[in-house]
Amino acid sequence: MLGLLSTPTALPALLRNAAEHFADHPAYVEGSARLSYADLLTRVEAVAASYVARGLEPGRAVGVWAPNSTAWAVAALAVTYAGGVLVPLNSRYTAHEVADVLARTDAALVVVADGFLGRSQVADLAALGTSAQVVDLADLARPDGGPASDTDLAEARRRADAVGPDDVADVLFTSGTTGRSKGAMSAHRQTIGVARAWAELGGVRADDRYLVVNPFFHSFGYKIGIVVGLLTGCTLYPVATFDVAATMRLVQDEQITVLPGAPTIYQSMLTAPERADLDLSSLRLAVTGAAVVPVVLIERMRAPEPEGLGIDQVVTAFGMTEAVVVTMCREGDPAETVATTCGRAIPGMETRTDEATGELLVRGEHVMLGYLDDPEATAAAIDADGWLHTGDVGVLDEAGNLRITDRLKDMYISGGFNVYPAEVEQVLMRLDGVDDVAVVGVPDERLGEVGKAFVVGTATADDVVAFARERLANFKVPRSVAHVDVLPRNLSGKVLKTALREAQES
């Protein structure tokens, strides 16, 4: 049962309600630092006032480029509190990728964690000449949230009052098969509604301690992490970078109860040598997906220690940036159902498959408003009857449980992150010595899948990887390169990637 008796449909009102309802209950724990829900509101208001002082106007975008932290949550919530639109940015993006998103959203500000992963984010953006004002996250993390006046604070509160359920709350970017990333827009009511549905199905409570490994820049970490916290009053423990030993120690020391994540997280925990020396029995809820989940993994996650992880409730789900959560298993589903399907449509959503192609179509309250400034892409994705075409081929059983069987798109999943080959190919085609290129996902024991580039031209494998690493996030960089005389294509000129995969396997 959710902690709030009624759910506001705009994020500023939800934050205020949470601060009143949960008050001194801890909202975030990061190391020795603890922040209550009441203090969270105070911090958010201070940062929102500093945004106003920096010239943020209602409706303007603000990017947040940083790893998971309490400061990230504060900076993000302050965007919508000040009437802005949140644009989360992948913490592993290069400055080139970030600058492109900032330009396309006409962002007024971008908040960065300078120095993350040994980079100089502020200097890198300055060198590219972005028009967005660059703000160091460390400055916003001060108790006063940065420079602001009482007038700025009053204006921030006035804007928070004015935010409505149908206003755009956030734009999350996802790549497409054209190679150009697209910004999926969601209204406040949608961001809150999908989080509420997930929290209710998972039974998240105020006494839960939720370890957030999923990145805040991803819809799962942001909406199914931060927003779920506001809805339920649970305590969030942000994790900046995943380390299996540190994660398990945190589970033991803080008695973590909720741990969603990609299958590789649990597989890492099960095989970690330190597991035998740690007590993980506090875990009660795990939600996984993003890849095919072996039945034996679900069984071991549920099995009592020391054979398994002893997690009471293990479920799988299916979602995408354009709809966040579409289907989800329920408590009590057998391990076979959980491992081989993605569960049934969540409240407010419906699913069907196209009779001709088998493509999964979804419709409902949580489907995005559309793609930012791209009506053609929006029309191609959402038909006249409101059905979102996912690009995935699926099968629905008699109970409505979804099983993904293939991809109409060429996307593959590396370490829990979606990678769209067309985007990588667009970058590699700019390298001298690359005459033609195709990228496919190939199996990898640790990451599930990694990219392999098939190159026509004189560029060396080292040149290709180095060029990609400079311009793309690490998870997008091909791990191997093969040289071919020509790429196999059909009569319309499309590369036959199935033939490349078969050649890779033979």
C-alpha positions in Angstrom: 0.0 0.0 0.0 1.4 3.4 -0.9 2.2 5.8 1.8 0.2 8.7 0.3 -3.5 8.6 0.6 -4.0 10.6 -2.7 -1.5 11.2 -5.4 -0.8 14.7 -6.8 -0.4 14.7 -10.6 2.5 17.2 -10.8 5.9 16.6 -9.4 6.2 19.8 -7.3 3.0 19.0 -5.5 4.1 15.4 -5.1 7.3 16.6 -3.5 5.5 18.9 -1.1 3.0 16.1 -0.2 5.9 13.7 0.5 7.7 16.3 2.7 4.5 16.8 4.7 3.5 13.1 4.9 6.9 11.5 5.5 8.6 14.5 7.2 11.6 13.3 9.2 11.7 9.9 7.5 15.0 9.5 5.6 14.6 10.0 1.8 18.2 9.5 0.8 21.2 7.9 2.4 24.6 8.3 0.8 27.5 7.1 2.9 27.2 8.8 6.3 24.9 11.6 4.9 21.1 11.3 5.4 18.5 13.6 4.1 14.9 13.5 5.3 11.9 14.2 3.1 11.3 17.5 4.8 14.9 18.5 4.2 14.7 17.3 0.6 12.0 19.8 -0.1 14.1 22.6 1.5 17.1 21.6 -0.6 15.0 21.4 -3.8 13.5 24.8 -3.2 16.9 26.4 -2.6 18.3 24.9 -5.9 15.1 25.9 -7.8 15.6 29.4 -6.5 19.2 29.3 -7.8 17.9 28.2 -11.2 15.6 31.3 -11.2 18.6 33.5 -10.3 20.5 32.0 -13.2 17.8 33.1 -15.6 15.8 29.9 -16.1 12.4 30.6 -17.6 9.3 28.4 -17.2 9.2 25.7 -19.9 12.9 25.8 -20.7 15.0 22.6 -20.6 17.7 21.9 -18.1 20.2 19.0 -18.6 21.6 17.0 -15.7 24.9 15.2 -16.7 26.1 13.2 -13.6 26.1 9.8 -11.9 23.6 8.7 -9.3 23.8 10.8 -6.1 21.5 12.6 -3.7 22.7 15.8 -5.4 21.4 14.5 -8.7 18.0 13.9 -7.3 17.9 17.4 -5.8 19.1 19.0 -9.0 16.5 17.1 -11.1 13.5 17.7 -8.9 14.5 21.4 -8.7 14.1 21.7 -12.5 10.4 20.9 -12.5 9.9 22.8 -9.2 11.1 25.9 -11.0 8.8 25.2 -13.9 11.5 23.8 -16.2 11.7 20.6 -18.2 14.2 17.9 -17.1 16.6 16.4 -19.6 18.6 13.6 -18.0 21.9 12.9 -19.8 23.8 9.7 -19.7 26.8 10.1 -17.3 29.0 8.2 -19.8 28.2 10.4 -22.8 31.0 12.4 -24.3 30.8 16.2 -24.4 29.9 15.9 -28.1 26.9 13.8 -27.4 25.8 16.1 -24.6 26.3 19.3 -26.6 24.0 17.8 -29.4 21.2 17.1 -26.9 21.5 20.6 -25.3 21.3 22.2 -28.7 18.3 20.2 -29.8 16.4 21.0 -26.5 17.5 24.6 -26.5 18.6 24.0 -22.9 19.1 27.0 -20.7 21.3 25.2 -18.2 23.2 22.0 -17.8 24.3 20.7 -14.4 27.4 18.5 -14.5 29.5 16.4 -12.1 32.9 17.8 -13.1 35.7 15.2 -12.9 33.5 12.1 -13.0 35.5 9.2 -14.5 38.5 11.4 -14.7 37.1 13.8 -17.3 36.8 17.6 -17.3 33.2 18.0 -18.3 33.0 21.7 -17.7 36.1 22.4 -19.9 35.0 19.9 -22.5 31.6 21.7 -22.9 33.3 25.1 -22.9 35.6 24.0 -25.7 32.5 23.0 -27.8 30.9 26.4 -27.3 27.5 25.2 -26.0 25.0 28.0 -25.4 23.6 26.4 -22.2 24.9 27.8 -19.0 27.1 25.2 -17.3 26.7 24.7 -13.6 28.9 22.5 -11.5 26.8 20.0 -9.4 29.1 20.6 -6.5 28.0 24.3 -6.3 24.3 23.2 -6.1 25.1 20.7 -3.4 25.8 23.5 -0.9 23.2 23.9 1.8 21.9 27.1 0.2 21.7 25.5 -3.2 23.8 28.3 -4.8 23.3 32.1 -5.0 19.6 33.2 -4.8 17.5 35.8 -3.1 14.2 35.7 -1.2 12.6 37.0 -4.3 14.0 34.1 -6.4 12.7 31.6 -3.8 9.3 33.2 -3.9 9.3 33.0 -7.7 10.3 29.4 -7.6 7.4 28.5 -5.3 5.0 30.5 -7.5 6.1 28.5 -10.5 5.8 25.2 -8.5 2.2 26.2 -7.8 1.5 26.7 -11.5 2.8 23.4 -12.8 0.0 21.3 -14.1 -0.4 17.6 -14.8 -0.4 18.0 -18.6 2.8 20.1 -18.7 5.9 18.4 -20.1 7.9 17.1 -17.2 10.9 15.5 -18.9 12.5 14.6 -22.2 14.5 11.4 -22.2 16.5 10.7 -25.3 16.6 7.3 -27.0 18.3 6.4 -30.3 16.4 5.2 -33.3 17.1 3.1 -36.3 17.8 6.2 -38.3 20.9 6.9 -36.1 19.5 10.2 -34.8 18.5 10.1 -31.1 14.9 11.1 -30.3 13.6 12.9 -27.3 10.6 11.1 -25.7 8.4 13.7 -23.9 6.3 12.8 -20.9 3.8 14.9 -18.9 3.9 15.1 -15.2 0.8 12.9 -14.8 2.5 10.2 -16.9 5.8 10.3 -15.0 3.9 10.0 -11.7 1.3 7.5 -13.0 3.8 4.9 -14.3 5.8 5.1 -11.1 2.7 4.6 -9.0 1.6 1.5 -11.0 5.1 0.0 -10.6 5.2 0.7 -6.9 1.8 -0.8 -6.3 2.6 -4.0 -8.2 5.9 -4.3 -6.3 4.3 -3.5 -3.0 6.9 -0.8 -2.1 6.5 0.6 1.4 7.8 3.5 3.5 9.9 1.1 5.5 11.7 -0.2 2.4 15.4 0.6 1.8 15.8 0.8 -2.0 19.3 0.5 -3.5 19.2 2.3 -6.8 21.8 0.8 -9.1 19.8 1.8 -12.2 21.1 5.1 -13.5 19.0 8.2 -12.6 19.5 9.4 -16.2 17.5 6.3 -17.3 13.7 6.2 -17.0 14.0 3.2 -14.6 16.3 5.0 -12.2 14.6 8.3 -12.4 10.9 7.4 -12.6 11.0 4.0 -10.9 13.6 5.3 -8.4 13.3 8.9 -7.5 9.5 9.3 -8.2 8.7 6.0 -6.5 10.5 7.3 -3.4 8.2 10.4 -3.4 5.1 8.2 -3.7 6.0 5.6 -1.1 8.3 7.3 1.4 10.9 4.5 1.0 14.5 5.4 1.6 16.8 5.5 -1.5 20.5 4.6 -1.6 22.0 5.9 -4.8 24.9 4.0 -6.3 27.2 6.0 -8.7 29.0 3.0 -10.2 28.3 -0.7 -9.7 30.8 -2.7 -7.7 29.5 -6.1 -6.7 31.5 -6.4 -3.5 30.6 -2.9 -2.3 26.9 -3.4 -3.3 26.6 -6.6 -1.3 28.3 -5.0 1.7 25.8 -2.1 1.5 22.9 -4.6 1.3 24.1 -6.2 4.5 25.1 -3.1 6.4 22.0 -1.1 5.6 19.6 -4.0 5.4 18.5 -3.2 1.9 15.1 -4.6 0.9 14.5 -3.5 -2.7 17.1 -4.0 -5.5 15.9 -3.8 -9.1 18.5 -4.2 -11.9 19.6 -6.0 -15.0 20.2 -9.8 -14.8 23.9 -9.3 -14.8 23.7 -7.6 -11.4 22.3 -10.7 -9.7 24.5 -13.1 -11.7 27.5 -11.1 -10.4 26.2 -11.4 -6.8 25.6 -15.1 -7.1 29.1 -15.8 -8.4 31.0 -13.3 -6.2 33.5 -15.0 -3.8 32.5 -12.5 -1.0 28.9 -13.6 -1.0 29.4 -16.5 1.4 30.7 -14.1 4.1 27.8 -11.6 3.8 24.2 -11.7 5.0 21.9 -10.6 2.1 18.7 -12.0 3.7 17.1 -8.5 4.0 16.4 -8.5 0.2 12.7 -9.0 -0.5 12.0 -7.5 -3.9 13.9 -7.7 -7.2 12.7 -6.6 -10.6 14.7 -7.4 -13.6 14.5 -7.5 -17.4 16.3 -5.8 -20.3 17.5 -9.2 -21.5 16.6 -12.9 -21.7 16.6 -14.2 -18.1 17.5 -17.8 -17.6 15.0 -19.8 -15.5 17.8 -21.0 -13.3 18.8 -17.4 -12.4 15.2 -16.7 -11.2 15.3 -19.9 -9.2 18.7 -19.1 -7.6 17.6 -15.5 -6.8 14.6 -17.0 -4.9 16.5 -19.9 -3.3 17.5 -19.4 0.3 21.1 -18.6 1.2 23.7 -19.9 0.8 22.6 -21.6 -2.5 20.8 -18.5 -3.7 20.0 -14.9 -2.7 16.9 -15.6 -0.8 14.8 -12.8 -2.4 11.1 -13.2 -1.5 9.7 -11.6 -4.6 11.4 -11.7 -8.0 9.6 -10.4 -11.1 10.4 -9.4 -14.6 9.1 -6.5 -16.7 9.2 -4.9 -20.1 9.5 -1.2 -20.9 11.0 1.3 -23.1 11.8 5.0 -22.9 8.6 5.8 -24.9 6.4 4.1 -22.3 8.7 3.3 -19.3 6.9 0.2 -18.0 4.5 -1.7 -20.2 4.2 -5.2 -18.7 5.2 -6.7 -15.4 5.0 -10.0 -13.6 3.1 -10.2 -10.3 3.9 -11.7 -6.9 3.1 -15.4 -6.9 3.9 -16.0 -10.6 5.9 -19.2 -11.1 9.6 -19.0 -11.9 9.0 -20.2 -15.4 6.6 -17.4 -16.1 8.9 -14.8 -14.6 11.9 -16.0 -16.5 10.4 -16.7 -19.9 7.9 -13.8 -20.1 7.8 -10.1 -19.2 4.5 -10.4 -17.4 1.2 -8.8 -18.2 0.2 -5.2 -19.0 0.3 -2.9 -16.0 -2.8 -0.9 -15.0 -3.5 1.8 -17.6 -1.8 0.0 -20.4 -2.9 -2.6 -23.1 -0.9 -4.7 -25.5 -1.5 -6.6 -28.7 0.5 -7.9 -31.6 0.2 -7.1 -35.3 -1.3 -10.0 -37.1 0.9 -9.6 -40.1 4.3 -8.9 -38.6 4.0 -10.0 -35.0 5.2 -6.6 -33.8 4.2 -5.7 -30.3 1.9 -2.7 -30.1 1.2 -0.9 -26.8 -1.4 1.8 -25.9 -2.3 3.6 -22.7 -1.9 6.3 -20.2 1.9 6.1 -20.0 2.8 6.2 -23.7 4.8 9.3 -24.4 3.3 12.6 -25.6 5.6 12.3 -28.7 9.1 13.0 -29.8 10.5 16.5 -29.3 10.2 18.6 -32.5 9.8 15.5 -34.6 6.2 15.0 -35.8 7.2 12.6 -38.5 8.9 10.3 -36.1 6.0 10.6 -33.7 3.5 9.7 -36.4 5.6 6.8 -37.4 5.8 5.5 -33.8 2.2 6.1 -32.7 -0.6 5.4 -35.1 -4.0 7.1 -35.5 -5.5 4.8 -32.9 -2.9 5.6 -30.3 -0.9 2.3 -30.6 2.8 2.7 -30.1 4.8 0.5 -32.5 7.6 -0.9 -30.4 9.7 -2.5 -33.1 9.9 -5.7 -31.1 8.2 -9.0 -32.2 6.4 -10.7 -29.4 3.9 -13.3 -28.4 1.1 -13.0 -25.9 -0.2 -16.1 -24.1 -3.8 -16.6 -23.0 -3.1 -14.8 -19.7 -1.7 -11.8 -21.5 1.9 -12.5 -20.6 4.4 -11.1 -23.1 7.3 -13.0 -24.5 9.7 -11.0 -26.8 10.9 -13.3 -29.6 12.8 -11.0 -32.0 13.6 -7.4 -32.9 12.3 -5.5 -35.9 15.0 -3.0 -35.0 18.7 -3.9 -34.9 19.1 -2.6 -31.3 21.1 -4.8 -28.9 21.5 -4.6 -25.2 25.0 -4.2 -23.7 25.3 -4.3 -19.9 21.7 -3.3 -19.6 22.0 -0.3 -22.0 20.3 -0.2 -25.3 22.7 0.3 -28.2 21.4 1.3 -31.7 23.9 0.3 -34.4 22.8 3.1 -36.8 24.0 5.7 -34.4 27.4 4.0 -34.1 27.6 3.6 -37.9 26.8 7.3 -38.4 29.8 8.1 -36.3 32.2 5.6 -37.8 31.4 6.7 -41.4 33.1 10.0 -40.5 36.4 8.3 -40.0 38.9 8.5 -42.9 39.5 5.0 -44.3 35.9 3.7 -43.5 34.1 3.3 -46.8 31.2 1.3 -45.4 30.4 -0.1 -42.0 27.7 -2.2 -40.3 27.5 -2.8 -36.5 25.8 -5.8 -35.0 25.4 -7.2 -31.4 27.3 -10.3 -30.7 27.1 -12.5 -27.5 29.4 -11.6 -24.5 29.5 -13.6 -21.3 29.8 -10.5 -19.0 27.7 -7.8 -20.8 25.2 -10.0 -22.6 26.0 -8.4 -26.0 28.7 -6.1 -27.3 29.1 -4.4 -30.7 31.1 -5.8 -33.6 31.9 -3.5 -36.5 32.2 -4.9 -40.0 34.3 -2.4 -41.9 35.0 -1.9 -45.6 38.1 0.2 -46.1 41.7 0.8 -44.9 41.1 2.0 -41.4 42.7 -0.3 -38.8 40.7 -1.9 -36.0 42.6 0.3 -33.5 41.7 3.4 -35.5 38.0 2.4 -35.5 37.8 1.7 -31.8 39.8 4.8 -30.9 37.6 7.0 -33.1 34.4 5.6 -31.6 35.7 5.9 -28.0 36.4 9.6 -28.4 32.9 10.3 -29.7 30.6 7.8 -28.0 29.8 6.5 -24.6 31.8 3.4 -23.7 28.9 1.0 -23.9 28.3 2.0 -27.6 32.0 1.4 -28.6 32.5 -1.8 -30.7 34.6 -4.3 -28.9 35.8 -6.0 -32.1 36.3 -5.1 -35.7 36.3 -7.3 -38.8 37.3 -6.2 -42.3 35.2 -7.3 -45.2 35.4 -6.6 -49.0 31.7 -5.7 -49.2 28.7 -5.7 -46.9 25.9 -8.0 -47.9 22.8 -6.1 -49.0 19.3 -6.8 -50.4 18.0 -5.4 -53.6 16.8 -2.2 -51.9 20.3 -1.6 -50.6 19.7 -2.5 -46.9 22.5 -4.3 -45.1 21.6 -7.9 -44.4 22.7 -8.0 -40.7 21.3 -11.5 -40.2 23.9 -12.7 -42.7 26.6 -10.8 -40.7 25.5 -12.5 -37.5 25.5 -15.9 -39.1 29.0 -15.3 -40.5 30.1 -14.3 -37.0 28.6 -17.5 -35.5 30.1 -19.9 -38.1 
